[in-house]
Amino acid sequence: MYFQYNPDAPDGMPTERTLWQPYSDAYSGYFRTGSNISNNVSIMGGNDNGNARLSFTHLKNEWIIPNTGFERFNVSLSASQKIADKLTISGNVNYNNKSSDNLPAAGYNNQTLMYFLIIGTTTNVRPEWHRKYWEDGLEDVQQRRPFYQGPDNPYLAMYEMLNKLSKNGTFGNISANYKFNDHLDLTIRTALDISYEKRSQQRPFSMTKFPRGMYRTQDIFMYENNNDALLSYKNESQDWRYSLSVGGNLMTQSYDFDGMYADQLNQPGIYQISNSLDPAVADPQRYVKSINSVYGMGQISYKDRVFVDVTGRNDWSSTLPKHNNSFFYPSVNTSLILSEMLDLGKLDYAKLRLSWAQVGNDTDPYQTSKYYNSIYGNGFTNPSTLYNADLKPEITTSYEVGTEIRFWQSRVIADVTVYSNNSKNQIIAIPIDPTASYASKMVNAGLINSRGLEISSTIKPLIGKFKWETTLTWSANRSYVRELAPRVDSQIIFSRGDDVSIEARVGGRMGDIYGKGFERSPDGQIVYSSAGVPAPLDPIAKKWGNVFPDWKAGWSNTFGYKEFRFSVLLDGQKGGKIYSLTNHKNNEFGNTKVTLPGREEGIIGEGVVKLADGSYIPNTNRVDARPYYEQYYARANAETNIFDASFLKIREARLEYLFPNKLWKGAKIRNVKLAFYGRDLFNFTSFPAFDPEGGNLDNATLTPGVELGQYPSTRNIGFNLTCNF
């Protein structure tokens, strides 16, 4: 029995001894069961001359952290009408609205719940002891932290540290198709995609990062317009079919970002830019981009046995310099129905696919001339990346061979695809000497070769009253770095300080992960200091593997009996590496079983001590567990914090029942279906954090191979009901 925190006392001071015990909800109590409620109504109708469909969808999400979630509305309308014998007008429009009073912050920082759970609490502290998050008489001014003064109060973060969002978007198109005759037609189309998004972030007084609070807003307007025309001709003879199409597209894209930042507030609890203690900082960003294109495609087939498709496209991009802004990329695809050309015995069907294709790509706007990056007060700032007035388009060349075979009356289907892609002239920013006033410069560089194999097989062992269909998929991919820019041997894709980096090195693979490890003796033993803890890490970073898996696979099974249908999907991956910051922190604080040895009697690390003369002797120094594990699992030690990313998941299980229509004969209801489902039900993995399939969100890009304070993955269980009138 010990004198401990007393939640019933105003000052928390104990008056009597209480049992030192863990609480089962010490961590789970900060979460809740989340929910998704979705409703959809669709109305459709038509006749020989036209049709229309109207759909409305509403989704309400409440996430696993209290006071987080979002709401989304979507309305879509599509229609097509033949207004003359040769003229048909079609169109569709979609409106969507997404809003949230608070989206969860992610990552390892003092504004996330996971940061608090990792370093700010223990198993003998109950969550409700933090629910009161303001000090008495200092509401909106001083947060209450009854224990550790490092992390912010988690409930203050949940209910006062808000990330709000309101987004409205509309996209759609209208087209007209005119048939000159049975062989020739013209389609003209215009499409529009517009969105307007309002974001805000507010932080109260006394937050660790913002002692005087903070309020920021961002208004984002995005617009894209496409206008295209396509003239198509098709014809056929007894054995031949052929078609030819030519067209063009005009694309205009604009982005308008207006940010206003008040990083210190004058008065607490008032979240307005006008409440800024200092002059508010404006962060405007604008860009406009256009691409003009012409393209053509043709197809010819012989006796529905041999098919040849040829395409060609030329783009003119505004983001490339005038002398390099035009780029052409063609493709050729061939299919041969071998079962129609040869006697293949018991094979019902066999097809061979061959393709060669090129794809061109441009870059972001304003990379080819000098532009000022931002405006602050009466001054301008230069960008950190040096422009390049001679940029060329990226070109990716792909080769693919595949085959599909069917036999046993198409109850067994197999598909195999082998491919190879070469990407050259990639537009990347490479580091340069900072004395040049720039951190990097834009260049065309590199040759990346990607190779892969994809296999799928579908078997129907049972047909008839009882049905069973099973499908197995398997795929593997490797991307090799053949070349980078001259005098550049490595391109950093992602890095976190001195901890780990994901790099593209010449001769290596895309996704290789590098980091420091133990200093080791010539025979491979860990070197310890005279204090009994591991010696400082080897300063030379090593490659510890690759973040991408050796292979991925999936296995689905569907069973049917009368009106019942049951399906289950398993998928997983073998190999891949992932760095876990959560593992480092949990081991550093002694929250894992691997740190149990040595807590009472200390620990002697298995290895050697390096003497002054360069020789080695066995380590016999006993040291307390805490300093030992802090050094052994140090954050920068990639060797002890990188793990195998293999996993096997029960991705989805679904049971559904189709009610007989005769049950609803008088109500004009039909096709009533009730289904119960579960998604991400189980995850079998040796990864010590939550889910090796996750990654780190870096500038809106999910980077695999790095886990930084990951949220728990969720298991979703629900039902849906559908019917037709």
N, C-alpha and C positions, 0 to 999 in steps of 0.2 A: 504494500500500500504506500502511496506517495502523495505529497501535496502537489496537486495539478491545477490546471486551469479550471475555473469555476464559471460556467456560462451564465449562471443566475446572479452573479455578483456584478454590480456596475463596473468595477475596475478589473473584473476577472480574477481577483485574488482568491486563493482557496482558504477555506475555513476548517477543513478536515481532510484526512487522507482518503484517497479513493483508489480503486483498482486500476493498475496500469494494464490497459488492454487494447487490442486492435478492434476497429469497427468495420463490419462487413461492407458498409457503404462509404468508406473513407474516400474512395475514388469514384465509384459508380454513382454516388449521390449527387454529383455535379451534373449528371446527364439525365435525360428523360427518354421515354420511348417516343420516337418520331413517328410522323404519319404523313401519308400522301392521300388526298381525296380528289379523284378526278371524275368529271362527268362530261359526257359528250352526247350531243344531239345532232343528227344529220337528216336532212330532207332532200330528196332527189326525185326527179321526174323528167319525162321527155316523150318525144314522139319521133316519127321518121325524119323530121326536119331539124330537130334540135333537142337539147337536154340541158338541165341545170342541176346544181348541187349546192346546198347551203349547209355549213357545218359550224357548230359552236362548241368550244371546249373550255372548261374551267378546271384549274388545278390549284389546290391549296396545300402547301407544304409547311409542316412544322418539323424543324430539324431536331437532332438529338441534344443540342445545347438549348437550354431555356432562352426564350425571347429571340430566337433566330428562325428564319424561314422566309418564304416568299409566296406570292400569289400571282397566277398567270391566267390571262384570258386570251383566247384566240378565236377569231371569226374568219371563215374563208368562204368565198363564193366563186364558183366556176360555171361558165355557161358557153354553149356553142349553138349557133343558129344558122341554118342555111337560108339566106335571104333572097337568093336567086338560084337558077339552075346551076350556075358555075361559080357562085360566090358564097363562101362560108366565113362567118365572123366568130371568133372564139376569144375568150378572155377569162382571166381569173384574178382575184384580188384577195389578199390576206392581211388582216390586221391583228397585231398581237400587243399585249400590254403585260409587262412584268414589273411588279413593285415589291419592295421589302422595307420594313421599318428597321431591319438589322440583319445584315449578312455576316456570317462568322469570319473573324480574322484567322489566318492560317500561318503556319511556320513556327520557327523557334525564336520568339521575341516576347517582350514583356507586355504584349497586348493580346495574347492568346491564352485560352484556358489550358492548353497542353503545357505551356511554359510553367504555369503555376503548379500543375499536377506533378511535373517532373522535379522541380526544385523547391516548391513552396509549401508542401504539406507532407504529413506522415499518416500512417495507418491509425494512430490513436487520436486523430483530430477529426471531429465530425463536420460535415459540410455546413450544417445549419449554424455553426458557431461563427461563420463568416457572413451570414445573410444580412446582418445589420452592417452596412458598409460606410456609413457616415459617423463621425464622432459627434456626440451630443453637443448641440449648440453650434456646430460647425458644418451644417448641411451645405452641400455644394462647394465646400471649401477644403475640408480635410477628410480624406478617407480613413477608415478604421482598419487597421491591420493588427489583430490581436496576438499574432505570433511573429513569424519571420517578417522583417521589414524590407525584404528585397522585392519579391513579386507583388504586383498590385492585387488588391482584393478581387477575387474572381467574380463576385456578384456585382461589384462596381463595373467591371469590364462588361458583364452581360447586359446590364440595364442602363448604364450611362455612357459607355464607350460604344457608340452606335455607328454603323456603316449603312447608310440609307441609299436606296436605289429606286428610280422610277424610269422605265424605258417604254417608249411607244415606237412601234415600227409598222411599216406598211410596205408590202412588195406585191407585185403582180405584173401582168402583161396583157396585151391585146394584140391579136393577130388577124390577118385577113388572108384567105387562101382562094386564089382564082384558078379554076381549071380551064385552060384554053381548049383542051381536048382530052381524050383518054390517055395521052402520053405526056403532055406538057402542063405544068402548073407552076404558079408563082406564090410564094408566101412572104408577106411583109409583117414584121413584128416589132413592137416596142415594149421594153420592159423597164420597170422602175423599182428601186429598192431604197427606201428612206427610213432612217431611224433617228430618234432624238432621245438622249439619255441624260438624266440628271442624277448625279451622285453627290453625296456629302459624307464627311467623316467628322465626328465630334468627340472630343476628349475632355473630361471634366478636370477641374483643378486637382492638384496633388498626385496626378499620375507620374510615375517615375520618369517617363520620357518627356512629358509635358507638364511641368509643375504648375504653370498658370493656364492650363487647358489649351485647347486647339480647336479650330473649326476650318474645314476646307470644303470647297465645292468644285465640281467639274461639270460643265455643260458640253455634251458631245453630240455633234450633228454629223451624220454620215449619209452620203448620197451616191447612188450609182445608177446610171442610165445606159441601156443597151438598145441600139437600133440595128436591125439586121434585115436582110432580104436574101431569099434563096429561090433560085430558078432550077427546077428539077425536070428531067426528061427520063422516061422509062419505056421500054419496049421489050418484046420477046418474039421468038420464032419457035419452030417446033422443038429444038433442042437448047436454044440459047435464051438467056434473060440478061438484060443489061440496063443500067441506069447511070445517069450522069447529073451532077448537081454543081452549081457554082453560086457563090454568094459573097456577102461582105458584112462586116459588123463595125459599128462605131461605139466605142465604150468611153464614157466619161465618169470619173470617180473623184469625189471630194471629201475631205475630212476637216472638221472644224472643232478644235478643242479649246475651251476657255476655262482655265483653272484660276481660282482665287484662294489664297492661303493666308490665314490668320493664325500663326503658330504661338501667339500669346494673347490671352483674352484680358480685357479690361475689367469686366465684371463676371463673377462666376455664374454658371448656369444659363447664360444668354448666348445662344449659338447663332450669331449673325456676323457677317463680315464687318459690319459697321462697329462691332464690339471689339475690334482688334486693338491691342495695346500699342502696337507698332504699326507703321504704314503697311497695309496688306500688300502681299506680293502677287502680281498677276503672272500667269503662265499661259500665254496664248500659243497655240500651235495650229498651223494651217498647211494643207497640201492639196494640190489638184493634179490628177493624173489622167492621161488619155491614151488609148490604144486603138488604132485603126487597122482593120484586118480584111484581107480577101482570102477566100478558100475555095477549094473544089474537092469533090469526091466522086469516085466512080466505082461501080461494081459490075462484074460479069460472072455469069455462072453457066455451066454446061451440064445439061441433063440433071440438074440438082445434085451433081456429084462433085464438081469442081467449082470452087468459089474464089474469086480474087477481088480484093478491095484495095483501092489506091486512094490516098488522100494527100493533100498539100495545102499548107497555110502559110501566109506571109503576114507578119505583124510589123507595125510601125509604132514604137513606144516613145512617149514624151519623156520618159525617165532616162533615156540613153542619149549620148551626144548625137548630133545630127548625122555625122558621117558613119555612125554605127547603129542607128536606131531601127534599121530594117533587118529582119531575120526570117528565114524560110525554114520550115520543118515539114518533111513528108512522112508518109508511112505506107507500108505494103503488108497486107494480110492475106494469107491463103489458107483455105480449108479443103481437105480432100476426104470425101466419104468413101473410105476404103472398102466398106462392106458392099457398096454398090458397084465397085470396080473389080473386085477380086472375090474368089471363093474362099472364104475364111472359116469354113467348117461350121462349128457350133456357135460362132459369134453372131449375135443378132445385129450388131451395129458397131462400126469402128470409124472414128474420124481422126485425122491428123491435122494439127494446126501449126502454121509457121507464120511468124510476123517479124517485121523490122520497122522500127518507128523512131522518129526524133521529136523532141519537145523543146521549144525555146522558152526562155524566161528572162524577164527584165529585172529591175531593182526598184528600191524605194525612190520617191522623188527627191530631187535636190542633192544628188550625189556627184554631179559632174561639174559644178561651178561653186564658187565661194558664196555662201549665204551666211548671214548672221543667225545664230541659233535661237536667242531669246532676247527680250527687251526687259531690262530692270531699271526702273526710274528713268533717268535720262541717258542711260548707257545701253550698249549692245554687248552680247557675249558671242564669242566664236565657238563653233562646234568643236568637239574633241576629236573628230575624225576628218582627216584631210581628204578633200575631194579628188576625183580623177576624171579629167576631161576626155579620156580615151577608153572608157569602159566599153566592153563588148557584151553581148547577150550570153547567158548560160545556155549550153546545149547538152541535153541528155539523149543518148542513143541506146535503144533497147532492142534486144534480141530475145525471142521467145519460141519455144517448141513445146507442143502439148499434144496429148492424145486422149480420146474418150472411147471407152469400149463398153459394150453391154452384151450380156448373154443370159441364158436361162430365162427366156422370154422377158428380158429387161428387168429381171428381179435382182440382178447383180450389175452394178454400174461402177466403173472405175475411171478416174480422171487423174492424169499426171501432167504437170507443167514444170519446165525448166526455163530459167530466164537469166539474162545477164544485162546489166545496165552500166553505161559509162557516162559519168557527168564531168564535163570539162568547162573551163572558163568560169568556174564558180565565182560569184561576186561576194567577196568577204573583206572584212577589216582586219588587217594584220598590224601588230604592234610596231611602233617606230621609236626612235630616240626622243624622249620627252623634251629635249632642248630645242626641238623643231616646233615647239608650241602646240603640238598635237600628240595625242596618245596612240593614234592608229591612222592608217590610211586605207582607202578603198582600192582593191586590186582585182584583176581577173587572175585566178590561180587555181591550181589543183586539178587532179584527175582522180575521181573516186569510182571504183569498180564494185558493183553490188551483184552478187550471185545468189540464186535461190532455187529451192525445189519445193513444190507444193503437190501433195497427194491427197486425194479424197476417194472414199469408197462407200457406196450405199448398197445395202443388202436388204431384201424383203424375204425373210425366212418363212413368214406365215402370211397368207392372204385368205380372204374369205370372211367368215363370220368373225373370227379372231384374227387381228392383223398385228404384225410386228415389222417395223422398219427401223434399221439401225444405220447410222452414218458415222464414219471415222474420218477425221481430217488430221493432216500432219504437215508441218512446214518448217523450213530452215532457211536462214538468210545470213550472208556474210558480206560486209562492206569493207573493202580494202582501200587504204590511202596509198595511191601510186605516186602522186606528185602533189607538192604544195608550191607556194610562191618561191621564186629564187631566193636562196640564202635563208629560207624559213623551213625548219625541220619539224615544227610542232605548232598546231593551232589549238588554242584552248577553247573548248566548247562550253565548259562550265567549271567554275572553281569556287571553293569556299575557303578563303584565306590560305593558310598553310595546311589545312586538313587533307582534302582530296581534290583532285582535278580530273575532269574527263577531257581527253585530248585526242586530236587526230595527228598522229606522227607518221612520217613517211616510212613505209614498210609495215606499219601496224594496221589496226582495224579502227573504223569509226566506233567510238564508244569505249575505247580502252580507258581503264580507270587507274590513276596513279596516286601514290601517297607514300609517306614515310613509314618505316618499320623499325623494329628493334635493331640496335647494333649487335652484331653477332661475331663470334670468334671464327677462326678459319675452319673449324669443324662444325660450324652451324649452331653453336649454343648461344643463348641469350647472354649478353654481357651486363653485369650488375655493377653498381657503384659500391664504394666501400661502406656506404650507409645501408646497403641491403636492398635498395630499390633499383629497378631497371635503369641503366645508364641513359643519358640523353639519346634521342632517336638518331638513327643514321641519317645524315643530312641529305643523302641522295635518294630522291623519290624512285620507287620501284613500281612496275606494273603488277597489279594484283588480279587482273582478269579483265573481263569485258561486261558492260552493263546489259548487253543484249543477250537473250537466251540462246543456248545451243539449238534448241528446237521448241516448237509449240505444237500442242495437239488438242483435239476435242473429240468427244464421243457422245452422240445423241441417240436416244432410243425413244420410239413412239409406239405405244400399244393401243389398240382399239378393239372394243367389244360392244357390238350394238351401238347404243347412244353414248357410251363412255369412251373417253380418250385420256390416256395418261402419257406424259412425256417427261424425260429427265435428261439434262445436259451436264456433262462433266467436261472441264477443260483445265489445262495447266501448261506449265513450261518446265523444261529441264535446263539448268544452268543459268548463267548470268550472275553478276555480282552487284551488291548494293551496300552502300555505306550507311550506317545507322548512328545518328547523333543521340537518339533516345537510348541506345545501348550504352554509349559512353556515359551519359548522365546517370542512368540507373546503376551502373557499376560503380561510378565515382561516389555515389551516395549510399552504396551498399544495399540497394533495393532488390538485388537478384540473388538467386541461390548460389551462383558461381562465386560470390564474394563471402560465403559463409566460412570457408576454411580459414583458420588463423585468428578468428575474432577474440578468442580467449587467451591463447598462448602465443600469438604472433605467427609469422610465416617466414619460411626460408625459401626464397625463389630458386627454382631449378635452373642453374646456369653457372657462369664463371665470372670471376673478377679479374679485370685487366690490371697488371702491376705496372710500375713505372718503367721497368725494363722491357715492356712489351710482351711479357709472358702472361700466362693465364693460370689461375688456380680455382678450384671449385668454390662456389659461393657458400659460405657457412654463416652469414650474418642474418640474425633473426630481427625482423622489423614488425612494427605494428601493422595490422591489416589495412587501416585507412590509408596511410601514405603509400603502401605497396600497391593497392588497387587503383588509387588515383593516378599513379605513374604508369602502371601496367596497361590500364584502359584509357590513357590520356586521349583527349579529343583528336590530337594530331597523329595518333598512332593508327594508321589505316590498317595495319596488320591485325589488330584485335577488334576492329570495328567494321570490317567488311565481311559480308556473309553471302552464302549461296542464296540465290533468289528463286530457287525451284519452288513450285507449289502445285497442288492439285485442289481444284474447287468443285463442289457441287454447285454449279452456276445457276441452275434453275430446275425446279420440279413443278409440274402443273397437272392438275386433275380437273377435267371438265365433263359436263353432262349436257347433252342436247335434248331438251324436252320435246316429246312428240307434239306436233302441231295440233293434233286433235284435242289436246287439253284446253286449247284457247280458241276453239272453233268459233264461239260466239263473240269473242272480243276482238277479232281481226288482228290478232297478234300471232306472229310466226317466228321461227328460228330463235327461240328463247334458249340461251346458253348461260349456264352458271359454271364458273371456274374458280378454283382455289389454287394459289401459286405461292411459291417461295423462291427468292432469288438470293444468290450468294449465301447459301445455307451453311456450308462448312468450308473451311480453308485449312488444308493440311500442308504445313510448311515448318521448316526449322528456323526460319527467320525470327529473331527475338523481339522485334517490334510487332506491329499489327499486320501489315500486308506488304509483301515484297513487290506486288504488282503496282503499288503506288509510286510516287516520285516527289520531286520538289517543284512547286509552281514558281517559275522564274520568268518574270516579265510576260505573263500570260501563256508561257510555254511550259508544258509538263516535262521536266527533265528526269528520265529514268536513272536508276542507280544511286540516288541520293535521298535519304530520309531524314528530315529535319523537324522533329516534333510532330510526327504524323498523328492525325485524329484516328480513333478506332474505326475500322471498317464496319459496315452495318449489314445486318441480315434483314431482308424485307419479306414479310409474309402478308398476304392479302387475298382479296377475291374480287371478281368483276362479274357483272351481269349485263348481257347484251340481248337485244331483241329488235325485231323489225315489225313495223305496222303496215 
